[in-house]
Amino acid sequence: MIVYAECTFFIPMAASLKDKRSVVKRMIDRTRNQFNLSIAEIDHQDLWQRTTLALVVVNRSQQVAEREIARAIQLLESNPEWEMTDYNIEQY
């Protein structure tokens, strides 16, 4: 089972790409370290205050994969430096 999620965030405090990248990199590293998944920035790399992250979990159990994605999204949402504006989850 493959569970894929895309999450879009608004980073209001970012005044430059450097500010944005520090927030994004920190959260990507933190998510990778805590969960068994792949995560990458896939859109809005050239915008200061927006980013879209893709998360993918592959597991033989659909429930485990869904739970891992949900927990990772919860961690990402908990960061006070940004706010989630949209997300989408798909299963294959």
Beta strands, then each sheet from edge to edge (+ up, - down):
strand 1: 2-10
strand 2: 38-43
strand 3: 50-58
strand 4: 83-91
sheet 1: 2+ 3- 1+ 4-
end
